[in-house]
């Protein structure tokens, strides 16, 4: 249960006891406000009764209250519009952020593809170098094979000459032996 506060106040020259859940300071401020408003109205027209002063004070306070309430509603509307714009901008920023993330992912994918292409290109260059080296080796091999064939032909020709010379030498030796003997 809420604690009730009680204060004694003087409004328009009369003593009142006010009880409320608000602080004593607040209750005193309210009663002083009402007393000041009633004093202004009673000084403006000395012929008014206390009840008429109270009614006019109530009307003036109600007028002030309704004007302030209306102004508060206007201010709340004014606050809501920028807040709605802020919310829209935040959603737009979030959309941009999501788009940026998508672009970053696409950029990352492109970088990976470029790396793959570079690797493929490097491998292709290495393959081309190896092919070039292989062709050079094949050319060297063909030259070596041609040289071997030439050397084998010369060897064969030399062997034929050797056989011929050996036969000729044997025949001369036989002739020489025949002549000697």
C-alpha positions in Angstrom: 0.0 0.0 0.0 1.3 3.5 -0.9 2.3 5.8 1.8 0.1 8.9 2.0 1.5 12.3 2.9 -0.6 14.9 4.7 0.1 18.7 4.7 -1.8 21.7 6.0 -2.0 24.6 3.5 -3.6 28.0 3.3 -5.5 28.7 0.0 -7.3 32.1 -0.3 -7.0 32.7 3.4 -8.6 29.3 4.4 -6.8 26.3 6.0 -7.0 23.0 4.2 -5.5 19.6 4.9 -4.3 17.9 1.7 -3.5 14.2 1.6 -1.8 12.5 -1.4 0.7 9.9 -2.5 3.0 12.6 -3.8 5.8 14.1 -1.7 5.0 16.9 0.7 7.0 19.3 -1.4 4.9 18.5 -4.4 1.6 18.9 -2.4 2.9 22.3 -1.2 3.8 23.4 -4.7 0.3 22.5 -6.0 -1.5 24.4 -3.2 0.8 27.4 -3.6 0.0 27.4 -7.3 -3.7 27.3 -6.7 -3.5 30.0 -4.0 -1.5 32.3 -6.4 -4.0 31.9 -9.2 -7.0 32.6 -6.8 -5.2 35.7 -5.5 -4.7 37.0 -9.0 -8.4 36.5 -9.8 -9.6 38.0 -6.5 -7.4 41.1 -6.9 -8.7 41.6 -10.4 -12.3 41.6 -9.2 -12.9 42.3 -5.5 -16.7 41.6 -5.8 -16.4 37.9 -6.6 -17.4 35.3 -4.0 -14.9 32.6 -2.9 -16.8 30.0 -4.8 -16.8 32.2 -8.0 -13.0 32.8 -7.5 -12.5 29.0 -7.1 -14.6 28.3 -10.3 -12.7 30.9 -12.3 -9.4 29.6 -11.0 -10.4 26.1 -11.9 -11.4 27.3 -15.4 -8.1 29.1 -15.9 -6.1 26.2 -14.6 -8.1 23.8 -16.8 -7.4 26.1 -19.8 -3.7 26.1 -19.0 -3.8 22.3 -18.6 -5.6 21.7 -21.9 -3.3 24.1 -23.8 -0.2 22.4 -22.3 -1.7 19.0 -23.0 -2.4 20.0 -26.6 1.2 21.4 -26.9 2.5 18.2 -25.4 0.6 16.1 -28.0 2.1 18.4 -30.8 5.6 18.0 -29.4 5.1 14.2 -29.2 4.0 14.2 -32.9 7.0 16.4 -33.8 9.2 13.9 -31.9 7.6 10.9 -33.7 8.2 12.3 -37.2 12.0 12.5 -36.8 12.0 9.2 -35.0 10.2 7.6 -37.9 12.7 9.2 -40.3 15.5 7.9 -38.1 13.9 4.4 -38.2 13.6 4.6 -42.0 17.2 5.8 -42.3 18.4 3.0 -40.0 16.5 0.4 -42.1 18.1 2.0 -45.2 21.5 1.9 -43.6 20.9 -1.7 -42.7 19.9 -2.4 -46.3 23.1 -0.7 -47.6 25.1 -2.6 -45.0 23.6 -5.9 -46.3 24.3 -4.8 -49.9 27.9 -4.0 -48.9 28.3 -7.4 -47.3 27.0 -9.0 -50.5 29.4 -6.9 -52.6 32.3 -7.9 -50.2 31.4 -11.5 -50.7 31.2 -11.1 -54.4 34.6 -9.3 -54.4 36.1 -12.1 -52.3 34.7 -14.6 -54.8 36.2 -12.7 -57.7 39.6 -12.5 -55.9 39.5 -16.3 -55.4 38.7 -16.8 -59.1 41.5 -14.4 -60.1 43.9 -16.4 -57.9 42.7 -19.6 -59.6 43.1 -18.0 -63.0 46.6 -16.8 -62.1 47.5 -20.2 -60.8 46.1 -21.8 -64.1 48.0 -19.2 -66.1 51.2 -19.9 -64.2 50.7 -23.6 -64.7 50.0 -23.0 -68.4 53.2 -21.0 -68.6 55.1 -23.8 -66.9 53.6 -26.3 -69.2 54.6 -24.2 -72.2 58.1 -23.9 -70.8 58.3 -27.7 -70.3 56.9 -28.3 -73.8 59.6 -25.9 -75.2 62.3 -27.7 -73.2 60.9 -31.1 -74.4 61.0 -29.9 -78.0 64.6 -28.7 -77.6 65.5 -32.1 -76.0 63.7 -33.9 -78.9 65.7 -31.8 -81.4 68.9 -32.6 -79.5 67.9 -36.2 -79.4 67.2 -36.2 -83.2 70.6 -34.5 -83.8 72.3 -37.1 -81.5 70.5 -39.9 -83.3 71.6 -38.5 -86.7 75.2 -38.2 -85.3 74.9 -41.8 -84.0 73.6 -43.0 -87.4 76.5 -41.1 -89.1 79.0 -42.6 -86.7 77.5 -46.1 -87.2 77.7 -45.6 -91.0 81.3 -44.5 -90.7 82.0 -47.4 -88.4 80.5 -49.8 -90.8 82.4 -48.2 -93.7 85.6 -48.5 -91.6 84.9 -52.1 -90.7 84.4 -52.8 -94.4 87.7 -51.1 -95.2 89.3 -53.0 -92.3 88.0 -56.3 -93.8 89.2 -55.2 -97.2 92.6 -54.2 -95.9 92.8 -57.3 -93.8 92.0 -59.4 -96.8 94.5 -57.5 -98.9 97.1 -57.9 -96.2 96.5 -61.6 -95.9 96.7 -61.9 -99.7 100.0 -60.0 -99.8 101.3 -62.1 -96.9 100.3 -65.3 -98.8 101.9 -63.9 -101.9 104.9 -62.9 -99.9 105.0 -66.4 -98.3 104.6 -68.0 -101.8 107.4 -65.9 -103.1 109.6 -66.8 -100.3 108.9 -70.3 -100.4 
